[in-house]
Amino acid sequence: MKIKTQEISHPLLKEKEIQLFIKRIDLIHPFVSGNKYYKLKYNLLEAEKQNIKIILTFGGAYSNHIAATSFAANEKGFNSIGIIRGVETLPLNDTLSFAKQNGMELHYVSRQEYRQKHSSDFIEKLKDKFGDFYLIPEGGSNKLAIKGTQEILDKNNTQHFICIAIGTGSTISGIVNSSFENQKVIGFPAIKGSEDLEKDISSWTNKQNWKLINDYHFGAYAKISEELIGFVIDFYDKNNIPLDAIYTGKMMFGILDLIKKDYFPKGSSILAIHTGGLQGNKGINERFKLNLPI
């Protein structure tokens, strides 16, 4: 399976003598794209091995993970259940409509209940309600997900810096595990505050060649700004590469801003991982009456 890696052209890169590449794992599958493909790969194989017929997972109303899991589960012959944070709002948005079209049963819980998603008592209540199921955590993040995300990098990815947008931390953990010792992996969290995130990543990798930069979340998860939206649209116009406004747009904005600030030494090469998530732009377009690329 060959994945396209594109070099980015930008006057700033020429000025700073930096090479910037983007690895397009978003193109790996039309519906289970980017890091979701790798996160789900071994989890679904394990569910098959255990002969469990139902996949249950968690997510918000615009979750890339919910959309991808619904399709992948349906394609592999599983039934799926999505535990959705919040109340049902009709008509369903594009993400939840897509999940339902793929046969996912949507079950809504309050935000207070949703915070119990790691509680064994809460999981037991779900088993009482739905029967036996294979549990995939929110964002698909567990040891099998990391086994998958370790496959994102290959022997040709020899750039000095690897950059990745972060939600739950399992993708950067897999990338760190498979990175070369002389590489530095930089994570751009989409959420505000990263203490728990750093603990999770540290529990999933023993390597120390990584760092989180928390300056580009634009206020919080799912928060956007005119500056960010303008950047995403301009980047698409100039490079024909769509970015999502929650993850990859913020990461790429951060990379170029850091290049401008001379964070990266002259002569450096950078590889940005395009983790997909473009279906999320549909929700942003719907909510804010925008026209982000999808």
VOZA-54515 format. One line per 3 residues: number of its first residue (from 0); for each residue x, y, z of N, C-alpha, C. Coordinates in Angstrom, 2 decimals. Layout:
BEGIN
NUM	X Y Z X Y Z X Y Z ~ ...
REM end
This chain:
BEGIN
0	0.85 -1.19 0.00 0.00 0.00 0.00 0.89 1.25 0.00 ~ 0.89 1.96 -1.11 1.74 3.13 -1.26 0.96 4.39 -0.92 ~ 1.50 5.21 -0.05 0.85 6.44 0.38 1.64 7.63 -0.14
3	0.93 8.58 -0.69 1.58 9.74 -1.31 2.15 10.68 -0.26 ~ 3.39 11.11 -0.48 4.01 12.15 0.34 4.32 13.33 -0.58 ~ 3.80 14.49 -0.24 3.95 15.68 -1.09 4.84 16.71 -0.42
6	5.67 17.36 -1.23 6.47 18.47 -0.71 5.67 19.75 -0.85 ~ 5.70 20.56 0.20 4.96 21.82 0.22 5.86 22.94 -0.30 ~ 5.28 23.76 -1.16 6.00 24.92 -1.69 5.46 26.18 -1.02
9	6.37 26.97 -0.46 5.95 28.20 0.23 7.16 29.13 0.30 ~ 6.98 30.41 0.00 8.13 31.34 0.05 8.87 31.31 1.39 ~ 8.15 31.11 2.47 8.77 31.06 3.80 9.76 29.91 3.91
12	9.43 28.79 3.30 10.31 27.61 3.36 11.62 27.88 2.62 ~ 11.51 28.55 1.49 12.71 28.90 0.73 13.56 29.91 1.50 ~ 12.89 30.87 2.12 13.60 31.89 2.89 14.35 31.28 4.07
15	13.72 30.34 4.76 14.31 29.74 5.97 15.14 28.49 5.67 ~ 15.19 28.10 4.40 15.94 26.90 3.97 15.46 25.66 4.72 ~ 14.13 25.48 4.68 13.47 24.35 5.33 12.69 23.57 4.27
18	12.73 22.24 4.37 11.89 21.41 3.52 10.72 20.90 4.35 ~ 9.51 20.99 3.78 8.31 20.55 4.47 7.54 19.58 3.58 ~ 7.29 18.40 4.11 6.54 17.37 3.39 5.28 17.02 4.18
21	4.26 16.53 3.48 3.05 16.07 4.16 2.72 14.67 3.67 ~ 2.59 13.76 4.61 2.27 12.36 4.29 0.77 12.20 4.29 ~ 0.20 11.85 3.14 -1.25 11.88 2.93 -1.92 10.56 3.33
24	-1.87 10.21 4.61 -2.59 9.00 5.01 -4.10 9.25 5.00 ~ -4.50 10.51 4.79 -5.93 10.78 4.63 -6.49 10.14 3.36 ~ -5.61 9.77 2.44 -6.05 9.19 1.17 -6.13 7.67 1.21
27	-5.86 7.08 2.36 -5.76 5.62 2.45 -7.12 4.94 2.23 ~ -8.20 5.63 2.58 -9.54 5.05 2.45 -10.53 6.21 2.40 ~ -11.59 6.10 1.60 -12.52 7.22 1.48 -13.32 7.51 2.75
30	-13.53 6.51 3.60 -14.36 6.71 4.80 -13.65 6.35 6.10 ~ -12.67 5.46 6.03 -11.88 5.10 7.22 -10.48 5.64 6.96 ~ -10.37 6.95 6.99 -9.16 7.58 6.48 -8.18 7.92 7.59
33	-6.96 8.19 7.16 -5.94 8.69 8.08 -5.65 7.74 9.22 ~ -5.45 8.31 10.41 -5.08 7.49 11.56 -6.18 6.54 11.98 ~ -7.44 6.81 11.62 -8.55 5.93 12.00 -8.36 4.54 11.37
36	-7.84 4.49 10.17 -7.59 3.20 9.51 -6.65 2.36 10.36 ~ -5.58 2.99 10.84 -4.58 2.26 11.61 -5.08 1.92 13.01 ~ -5.84 2.82 13.61 -6.37 2.57 14.96 -7.36 1.41 14.98
39	-8.18 1.31 13.94 -9.21 0.29 13.91 -8.71 -1.06 13.41 ~ -7.64 -1.06 12.67 -7.15 -2.27 11.99 -7.06 -3.47 12.92 ~ -6.28 -3.37 13.98 -6.05 -4.52 14.85 -7.18 -4.72 15.86
42	-7.92 -3.65 16.17 -9.07 -3.82 17.05 -10.15 -4.67 16.39 ~ -10.41 -4.44 15.11 -11.42 -5.24 14.43 -10.95 -6.67 14.22 ~ -9.66 -6.86 13.99 -9.13 -8.22 13.90 -9.28 -8.96 15.22
45	-9.08 -8.24 16.34 -9.22 -8.85 17.65 -10.68 -9.20 17.93 ~ -11.60 -8.34 17.53 -13.02 -8.64 17.70 -13.42 -9.89 16.92 ~ -12.88 -10.03 15.70 -13.12 -11.23 14.90 -12.56 -12.46 15.61
48	-11.35 -12.32 16.13 -10.69 -13.43 16.83 -11.51 -13.89 18.03 ~ -12.10 -12.92 18.76 -12.91 -13.24 19.93 -14.34 -13.64 19.55 ~ -14.66 -13.59 18.27 -15.99 -13.94 17.76 -17.09 -13.09 18.41
51	-16.78 -11.81 18.59 -17.77 -10.87 19.12 -18.40 -10.13 17.95 ~ -19.70 -10.01 17.96 -20.43 -9.50 16.79 -20.78 -8.02 16.89 ~ -20.61 -7.42 18.07 -21.00 -6.03 18.26 -19.79 -5.19 18.65
54	-19.60 -4.07 17.97 -18.58 -3.09 18.31 -19.27 -1.92 19.01 ~ -18.78 -1.54 20.18 -19.32 -0.37 20.88 -18.20 0.63 21.11 ~ -18.51 1.90 20.85 -17.50 2.93 21.05 -18.18 4.25 21.43
57	-17.36 5.26 21.70 -17.82 6.55 22.21 -17.40 7.69 21.29 ~ -18.19 8.77 21.30 -17.79 9.95 20.54 -18.80 11.07 20.64 ~ -18.39 12.24 20.21 -19.27 13.39 20.15 -20.09 13.39 18.88
60	-20.93 14.37 18.72 -21.87 14.42 17.60 -21.17 14.61 16.25 ~ -19.94 15.12 16.25 -19.21 15.34 14.99 -17.95 14.48 14.91 ~ -17.91 13.40 15.68 -16.70 12.59 15.83 -16.27 11.90 14.55
63	-15.01 12.12 14.16 -14.42 11.37 13.05 -14.39 9.88 13.37 ~ -14.12 9.57 14.64 -14.02 8.17 15.07 -15.36 7.45 14.93 ~ -16.45 8.11 15.31 -17.77 7.50 15.17 -18.07 7.21 13.71
66	-17.80 8.16 12.85 -18.06 7.97 11.42 -17.24 6.81 10.85 ~ -15.95 6.80 11.15 -15.06 5.76 10.62 -15.41 4.38 11.17 ~ -15.69 4.31 12.47 -16.01 3.02 13.08 -17.30 2.44 12.53
69	-18.28 3.29 12.30 -19.56 2.81 11.76 -19.35 2.15 10.40 ~ -18.55 2.78 9.56 -18.31 2.22 8.22 -17.48 0.95 8.29 ~ -16.38 1.00 9.05 -15.48 -0.16 9.13 -16.18 -1.36 9.73
72	-16.97 -1.13 10.77 -17.70 -2.23 11.41 -18.69 -2.86 10.44 ~ -19.43 -2.01 9.74 -20.42 -2.49 8.78 -19.75 -3.27 7.65 ~ -18.64 -2.76 7.18 -17.91 -3.42 6.09 -17.41 -4.80 6.50
75	-17.04 -4.94 7.77 -16.50 -6.21 8.27 -17.59 -7.14 8.83 ~ -18.85 -6.72 8.74 -19.94 -7.58 9.16 -20.31 -7.50 10.63 ~ -19.86 -6.44 11.33 -20.21 -6.24 12.73 -21.45 -5.36 12.83
78	-22.19 -5.52 13.91 -23.13 -4.51 14.33 -22.36 -3.48 15.15 ~ -22.82 -2.25 15.19 -22.08 -1.24 15.95 -23.03 -0.36 16.76 ~ -22.51 0.09 17.90 -23.25 0.98 18.79 -22.37 2.18 19.10
81	-22.91 3.36 18.93 -22.18 4.58 19.27 -22.80 5.24 20.49 ~ -22.02 5.39 21.54 -22.47 6.12 22.72 -22.12 7.59 22.49 ~ -23.13 8.41 22.27 -22.93 9.78 21.82 -23.12 10.75 22.98
84	-22.17 11.64 23.14 -22.23 12.67 24.18 -23.27 13.72 23.82 ~ -24.25 13.93 24.73 -25.25 14.96 24.50 -26.62 14.40 24.17 ~ -27.52 15.26 23.78 -28.89 14.85 23.46 -29.07 14.77 21.95
87	-30.03 13.97 21.55 -30.32 13.83 20.13 -30.89 15.14 19.58 ~ -30.35 15.57 18.46 -30.85 16.76 17.78 -31.24 16.37 16.36 ~ -32.50 16.64 16.01 -33.00 16.29 14.68 -33.21 17.55 13.85
90	-32.94 17.51 12.55 -32.39 16.34 11.85 -30.94 16.08 12.23 ~ -30.52 14.83 12.09 -29.15 14.46 12.44 -28.15 15.20 11.55 ~ -27.01 15.53 12.11 -25.96 16.15 11.29 -25.36 15.10 10.34
93	-24.46 15.53 9.47 -23.88 14.63 8.46 -23.15 13.45 9.10 ~ -22.42 13.71 10.19 -21.65 12.65 10.83 -22.55 11.55 11.36 ~ -23.56 11.92 12.12 -24.44 10.93 12.73 -25.37 10.30 11.70
96	-25.77 11.06 10.67 -26.55 10.47 9.58 -25.75 9.38 8.87 ~ -24.47 9.66 8.63 -23.59 8.69 7.99 -23.46 7.44 8.86 ~ -23.26 7.65 10.17 -23.13 6.51 11.09 -24.38 5.65 11.07
99	-25.53 6.30 11.09 -26.80 5.57 11.09 -27.00 4.82 9.78 ~ -26.62 5.44 8.67 -26.71 4.78 7.37 -25.87 3.51 7.32 ~ -24.79 3.49 8.11 -23.93 2.31 8.19 -24.39 1.32 9.25
102	-25.58 1.54 9.77 -26.15 0.58 10.70 -25.80 0.80 12.15 ~ -25.12 1.90 12.47 -24.75 2.13 13.86 -25.98 2.54 14.68 ~ -26.16 1.88 15.82 -27.21 2.26 16.75 -26.68 3.38 17.62
105	-27.36 4.50 17.63 -26.90 5.67 18.38 -27.62 5.73 19.73 ~ -26.83 5.84 20.79 -27.37 5.90 22.15 -26.80 7.15 22.82 ~ -27.67 8.07 23.19 -27.24 9.36 23.72 -27.17 9.33 25.24
108	-26.11 9.92 25.78 -25.97 10.03 27.23 -25.61 11.46 27.59 ~ -25.90 11.84 28.82 -25.57 13.19 29.28 -24.06 13.35 29.36 ~ -23.62 14.58 29.41 -22.18 14.84 29.53 -21.63 14.27 30.83
111	-22.44 14.30 31.88 -22.01 13.72 33.17 -21.82 12.21 33.05 ~ -22.78 11.54 32.41 -22.65 10.09 32.19 -21.45 9.79 31.29 ~ -21.28 10.62 30.27 -20.21 10.38 29.30 -18.84 10.39 29.97
114	-18.69 11.22 30.99 -17.41 11.29 31.70 -17.09 9.99 32.44 ~ -18.06 9.10 32.53 -17.86 7.81 33.20 -17.42 6.72 32.22 ~ -17.07 7.11 31.00 -16.80 6.12 29.94 -15.68 5.15 30.26
117	-14.81 5.51 31.24 -13.74 4.59 31.63 -14.11 3.77 32.87 ~ -15.27 4.04 33.43 -15.70 3.37 34.66 -16.20 1.95 34.37 ~ -15.71 0.99 35.14 -16.14 -0.39 34.95 -17.63 -0.56 35.25
120	-18.14 0.21 36.23 -19.58 0.13 36.54 -20.42 0.62 35.36 ~ -19.98 1.69 34.73 -20.71 2.22 33.58 -20.67 1.23 32.42 ~ -19.51 0.62 32.18 -19.38 -0.37 31.11 -20.28 -1.57 31.37
123	-20.37 -2.00 32.64 -21.24 -3.12 32.99 -22.71 -2.79 32.72 ~ -23.09 -1.55 33.00 -24.47 -1.13 32.72 -24.76 -1.18 31.22 ~ -23.75 -0.81 30.42 -23.92 -0.88 28.97 -24.03 -2.33 28.51
126	-23.29 -3.23 29.15 -23.39 -4.65 28.79 -24.75 -5.23 29.18 ~ -25.28 -4.77 30.31 -26.62 -5.20 30.71 -27.65 -4.76 29.67 ~ -27.42 -3.59 29.10 -28.37 -3.02 28.13 -28.21 -3.63 26.73
129	-26.95 -3.78 26.29 -26.71 -4.16 24.90 -26.19 -5.58 24.70 ~ -25.85 -6.27 25.79 -25.26 -7.58 25.66 -23.75 -7.51 25.48 ~ -23.14 -8.63 25.09 -21.68 -8.67 24.95 -21.24 -7.84 23.76
132	-20.20 -7.06 23.95 -19.67 -6.25 22.85 -18.16 -6.12 22.98 ~ -17.54 -5.75 21.86 -16.12 -5.43 21.86 -16.01 -3.92 22.01 ~ -15.33 -3.50 23.07 -15.24 -2.07 23.38 -14.02 -1.43 22.72
135	-14.25 -0.40 21.95 -13.18 0.45 21.43 -13.32 1.80 22.11 ~ -12.31 2.27 22.83 -12.44 3.53 23.59 -12.66 4.73 22.67 ~ -13.01 5.85 23.27 -13.16 7.10 22.55 -11.91 7.39 21.73
138	-12.09 7.75 20.48 -10.94 8.03 19.63 -10.21 6.78 19.17 ~ -10.67 5.60 19.60 -10.04 4.34 19.20 -8.72 4.07 19.89 ~ -8.49 4.72 21.03 -7.15 4.71 21.62 -6.95 3.61 22.66
141	-6.18 2.61 22.27 -5.75 1.54 23.18 -4.47 0.92 22.63 ~ -4.00 -0.15 23.24 -2.72 -0.74 22.82 -2.77 -1.26 21.39 ~ -3.91 -1.79 20.98 -4.02 -2.28 19.60 -4.03 -1.13 18.61
144	-4.58 0.01 19.02 -4.53 1.20 18.16 -3.07 1.62 17.95 ~ -2.29 1.59 19.01 -0.89 1.98 18.91 -0.11 0.99 18.06 ~ -0.46 -0.29 18.15 0.16 -1.29 17.26 -0.08 -0.89 15.81
147	-1.26 -0.37 15.53 -1.57 0.06 14.17 -0.86 1.33 13.79 ~ -0.89 2.34 14.66 -0.28 3.63 14.31 1.24 3.56 14.21 ~ 1.83 2.52 14.76 3.27 2.31 14.57 3.62 2.03 13.11
150	2.61 1.72 12.31 2.83 1.40 10.89 2.74 2.63 10.00 ~ 2.43 3.80 10.58 2.28 5.01 9.76 3.60 5.43 9.14 ~ 4.67 5.41 9.93 5.99 5.75 9.40 6.61 4.54 8.72
153	7.41 4.79 7.69 8.16 3.71 7.06 9.63 4.11 6.93 ~ 10.42 3.23 6.38 11.87 3.44 6.33 12.27 4.64 5.48 ~ 11.36 5.12 4.62 11.67 6.27 3.79 11.42 7.61 4.49
156	10.77 7.56 5.63 10.44 8.79 6.35 11.59 9.17 7.27 ~ 12.61 9.75 6.68 13.87 10.03 7.39 14.02 11.51 7.76 ~ 12.95 12.27 7.66 13.02 13.70 7.97 13.46 13.93 9.42
159	14.03 15.11 9.68 14.52 15.41 11.02 13.39 15.53 12.04 ~ 12.26 16.09 11.61 11.13 16.34 12.51 9.86 15.68 11.94 ~ 9.11 15.03 12.81 7.81 14.47 12.44 6.76 15.23 13.24
162	5.77 15.79 12.54 4.73 16.58 13.22 3.37 15.91 13.07 ~ 2.60 15.95 14.16 1.32 15.25 14.18 0.32 16.03 15.04 ~ -0.91 16.13 14.56 -1.99 16.69 15.38 -2.45 15.64 16.38
165	-2.87 16.09 17.57 -3.18 15.15 18.65 -4.59 15.35 19.19 ~ -5.28 14.21 19.37 -6.55 14.19 20.08 -6.37 13.46 21.40 ~ -6.31 12.13 21.32 -6.16 11.31 22.53 -4.72 10.90 22.82
168	-3.85 10.98 21.82 -2.43 10.68 22.05 -1.94 9.35 21.54 ~ -2.83 8.49 21.06 -2.38 7.16 20.63 -1.64 7.21 19.29 ~ -1.99 8.14 18.42 -1.31 8.20 17.13 0.12 8.67 17.30
171	0.33 9.73 18.07 1.71 10.19 18.28 2.52 9.13 19.01 ~ 1.89 8.36 19.89 2.61 7.30 20.62 3.13 6.24 19.66 ~ 2.28 5.83 18.71 2.74 4.85 17.73 3.84 5.40 16.85
174	3.72 6.67 16.46 4.74 7.30 15.63 6.06 7.42 16.38 ~ 6.00 7.80 17.64 7.21 7.87 18.45 7.87 6.50 18.52 ~ 7.07 5.47 18.74 7.62 4.11 18.86 8.36 3.66 17.60
177	7.88 4.10 16.44 8.51 3.66 15.19 9.48 4.69 14.61 ~ 9.67 5.80 15.29 10.58 6.84 14.79 12.03 6.43 15.00 ~ 12.91 7.05 14.21 14.34 6.83 14.40 14.82 7.66 15.59
180	15.90 7.20 16.20 16.41 7.86 17.41 16.82 9.31 17.16 ~ 17.27 9.61 15.93 17.73 10.98 15.64 16.61 11.90 15.20 ~ 15.36 11.40 15.22 14.22 12.22 14.84 13.55 12.81 16.08
183	12.92 13.96 15.90 12.14 14.58 16.96 10.69 14.59 16.52 ~ 9.81 14.06 17.36 8.39 14.02 17.06 7.70 15.13 17.83 ~ 6.96 15.98 17.12 6.30 17.13 17.74 4.79 16.97 17.59
186	4.09 17.04 18.73 2.65 16.91 18.72 1.96 18.25 18.93 ~ 0.88 18.46 18.20 0.09 19.69 18.30 -1.30 19.33 18.84 ~ -1.52 19.42 20.17 -2.82 19.05 20.74 -3.94 19.96 20.26
189	-5.08 19.33 19.98 -6.27 20.09 19.59 -7.08 20.50 20.81 ~ -6.64 20.04 21.99 -7.35 20.35 23.23 -6.49 21.26 24.10 ~ -7.14 21.99 24.97 -6.44 22.90 25.87 -6.03 22.16 27.13
192	-4.74 22.26 27.49 -4.24 21.56 28.67 -3.78 20.16 28.29 ~ -2.55 19.80 28.65 -2.00 18.53 28.14 -1.36 17.66 29.21 ~ -1.59 17.94 30.50 -0.95 17.14 31.54 -1.37 15.68 31.46
195	-2.67 15.43 31.39 -3.15 14.05 31.28 -2.71 13.42 29.98 ~ -2.68 14.21 28.92 -2.25 13.72 27.61 -0.80 13.27 27.67 ~ 0.05 14.04 28.30 1.45 13.67 28.43 1.62 12.39 29.23
198	0.80 12.21 30.26 0.86 10.98 31.06 0.47 9.77 30.22 ~ -0.58 9.94 29.42 -1.02 8.83 28.56 0.05 8.45 27.55 ~ 0.63 9.46 26.91 1.68 9.18 25.91 2.88 8.50 26.57
201	3.25 8.97 27.74 4.38 8.37 28.46 4.11 6.92 28.85 ~ 2.83 6.58 29.01 2.50 5.19 29.35 2.51 4.28 28.13 ~ 2.47 4.89 26.93 2.40 4.12 25.70 3.74 4.05 24.96
204	4.71 4.84 25.38 6.03 4.79 24.74 7.12 5.02 25.77 ~ 8.25 4.35 25.56 9.40 4.53 26.46 10.40 5.53 25.90 ~ 10.19 5.97 24.67 11.13 6.89 24.05 10.91 8.32 24.58
207	11.96 9.12 24.46 11.92 10.49 24.97 12.02 11.54 23.87 ~ 12.01 11.12 22.61 12.25 12.05 21.50 10.97 12.71 21.00 ~ 10.15 13.18 21.94 8.89 13.81 21.55 8.60 15.02 22.44
210	7.76 15.88 21.91 7.41 17.09 22.64 6.03 17.55 22.18 ~ 5.25 18.10 23.10 3.96 18.68 22.75 4.08 20.21 22.75 ~ 3.50 20.84 21.74 3.45 22.30 21.67 1.98 22.70 21.76
213	1.65 23.43 22.82 0.25 23.71 23.16 -0.24 25.09 22.74 ~ 0.44 25.71 21.81 0.13 27.09 21.46 -0.82 27.24 20.28 ~ -1.33 26.12 19.75 -2.10 26.21 18.51 -3.44 25.47 18.57
216	-4.06 25.43 19.74 -5.38 24.80 19.85 -6.50 25.81 19.58 ~ -6.14 27.10 19.44 -7.08 28.16 19.12 -8.21 28.29 20.16 ~ -7.86 28.03 21.40 -8.82 28.25 22.49 -9.34 26.99 23.13
219	-9.58 25.97 22.34 -10.08 24.70 22.87 -10.42 23.80 21.68 ~ -10.74 22.55 22.00 -11.18 21.62 20.96 -12.42 22.18 20.27 ~ -12.45 22.07 18.97 -13.58 22.53 18.14 -13.71 24.05 18.08
222	-12.79 24.79 18.71 -12.80 26.25 18.57 -12.05 26.63 17.29 ~ -12.57 27.60 16.59 -11.93 28.07 15.36 -11.89 29.59 15.38 ~ -11.24 30.18 14.39 -11.16 31.63 14.27 -11.12 31.99 12.80
225	-11.35 33.26 12.53 -11.27 33.73 11.14 -9.88 33.50 10.58 ~ -8.85 33.69 11.42 -7.48 33.49 10.97 -7.24 32.04 10.56 ~ -7.73 31.11 11.37 -7.56 29.69 11.07 -8.33 29.31 9.81
228	-9.57 29.74 9.69 -10.37 29.41 8.52 -9.72 29.97 7.25 ~ -9.25 31.21 7.34 -8.55 31.81 6.20 -7.32 31.01 5.81 ~ -6.59 30.53 6.82 -5.39 29.74 6.55 -5.73 28.44 5.84
231	-6.75 27.72 6.33 -7.14 26.43 5.74 -7.55 26.60 4.29 ~ -8.32 27.64 4.01 -8.78 27.90 2.63 -7.61 28.28 1.74 ~ -6.73 29.14 2.24 -5.56 29.57 1.46 -4.62 28.41 1.19
234	-4.43 27.54 2.20 -3.54 26.38 2.02 -4.08 25.45 0.93 ~ -5.40 25.28 0.92 -6.02 24.43 -0.10 -5.87 25.06 -1.49 ~ -6.08 26.35 -1.58 -5.97 27.05 -2.87 -4.56 26.94 -3.45
237	-3.56 27.00 -2.58 -2.17 27.03 -3.05 -1.54 25.64 -3.21 ~ -2.04 24.66 -2.45 -1.40 23.34 -2.47 -2.32 22.21 -2.91 ~ -3.61 22.51 -3.09 -4.60 21.50 -3.43 -4.62 20.36 -2.41
240	-4.40 20.71 -1.15 -4.45 19.74 -0.05 -5.47 20.24 0.97 ~ -6.59 19.52 1.14 -7.59 19.95 2.13 -7.12 19.63 3.55 ~ -7.35 20.53 4.46 -7.06 20.33 5.88 -8.36 20.47 6.65
243	-8.46 19.79 7.79 -9.63 20.00 8.62 -9.30 21.08 9.66 ~ -10.33 21.76 10.14 -10.13 22.92 11.01 -9.92 22.55 12.47 ~ -10.09 21.27 12.82 -9.95 20.85 14.21 -8.56 20.31 14.51
246	-8.00 19.57 13.56 -6.72 18.91 13.80 -5.62 19.38 12.85 ~ -5.69 18.94 11.59 -4.57 19.16 10.67 -4.40 20.62 10.31 ~ -5.49 21.39 10.28 -5.36 22.82 9.99 -4.58 23.53 11.08
249	-4.89 23.21 12.33 -4.18 23.82 13.45 -2.71 23.40 13.46 ~ -2.46 22.11 13.17 -1.09 21.63 13.12 -0.28 22.36 12.05 ~ -0.82 22.45 10.85 -0.07 23.07 9.76 0.13 24.56 10.01
252	-0.87 25.21 10.57 -0.72 26.61 10.96 0.43 26.73 11.95 ~ 0.48 25.83 12.93 1.54 25.86 13.93 2.91 25.61 13.35 ~ 3.01 24.66 12.44 4.30 24.35 11.81 4.86 25.58 11.10
255	4.03 26.20 10.28 4.50 27.35 9.51 4.80 28.54 10.42 ~ 4.04 28.69 11.49 4.32 29.76 12.44 5.65 29.52 13.16 ~ 5.91 28.27 13.50 7.18 27.94 14.16 8.37 28.12 13.21
258	8.16 27.81 11.93 9.20 28.05 10.93 9.50 29.54 10.86 ~ 8.45 30.34 10.84 8.61 31.80 10.80 9.40 32.31 12.00 ~ 9.21 31.67 13.15 9.87 32.08 14.39 11.23 31.42 14.59
261	11.72 30.73 13.55 13.04 30.07 13.57 13.15 28.98 14.63 ~ 12.04 28.30 14.88 12.05 27.18 15.82 12.89 26.02 15.27 ~ 12.78 25.80 13.96 13.49 24.71 13.31 14.82 25.22 12.75
264	15.92 24.50 12.98 17.21 24.95 12.46 17.22 25.00 10.93 ~ 17.99 25.92 10.41 18.16 26.03 8.95 18.66 24.69 8.40 ~ 18.09 24.27 7.30 18.48 23.00 6.69 17.65 21.81 7.17
267	16.69 22.07 8.05 15.86 20.98 8.58 14.86 20.49 7.53 ~ 14.48 19.22 7.66 13.37 18.67 6.89 12.29 18.24 7.87 ~ 11.04 18.52 7.50 9.90 18.26 8.38 8.89 17.40 7.63
270	8.36 16.39 8.32 7.28 15.58 7.76 6.04 15.78 8.62 ~ 4.99 16.32 8.02 3.70 16.46 8.70 2.82 15.29 8.29 ~ 2.13 14.70 9.26 1.25 13.58 8.98 -0.18 14.10 8.83
273	-0.78 13.86 7.67 -2.17 14.27 7.44 -3.07 13.14 7.94 ~ -3.66 13.33 9.11 -4.41 12.27 9.76 -5.86 12.16 9.32 ~ -6.26 12.88 8.29 -7.63 12.79 7.80 -8.57 13.70 8.57
276	-9.75 13.18 8.90 -10.72 13.96 9.66 -11.46 14.99 8.86 ~ -11.41 14.90 7.54 -12.02 15.94 6.71 -13.54 15.95 6.79 ~ -14.13 14.81 7.19 -15.59 14.82 7.32 -16.04 15.82 8.39
279	-15.14 16.13 9.33 -15.46 17.11 10.36 -15.71 18.50 9.81 ~ -15.13 18.78 8.63 -15.37 20.10 8.01 -16.84 20.28 7.62 ~ -17.53 19.17 7.35 -18.95 19.27 7.01 -19.72 19.88 8.18
282	-19.39 19.43 9.39 -20.06 19.94 10.57 -19.76 21.40 10.80 ~ -18.52 21.79 10.59 -18.13 23.20 10.77 -18.80 24.06 9.70 ~ -18.82 23.56 8.47 -19.51 24.30 7.41 -20.99 24.50 7.74
285	-21.60 23.44 8.30 -23.01 23.49 8.65 -23.28 24.48 9.78 ~ -22.42 24.43 10.82 -22.66 25.26 11.99 -22.34 26.73 11.76 ~ -21.28 26.99 10.97 -20.80 28.36 10.83 -21.02 28.95 9.44
288	-21.74 28.21 8.58 -22.05 28.67 7.23 -20.77 29.01 6.45 ~ -19.83 28.05 6.49 -18.55 28.21 5.80 -18.48 27.30 4.60 ~ -17.36 27.34 3.90 -17.17 26.50 2.72 -15.76 25.89 2.75
291	-15.48 25.22 3.88 -14.17 24.56 3.99 -14.10 23.37 3.06 ~ -12.90 23.05 2.55 -12.77 21.90 1.64 -13.06 20.58 2.36 ~ -13.71 19.67 1.67 -13.99 18.34 2.21 -13.57 17.27 1.21
REM end
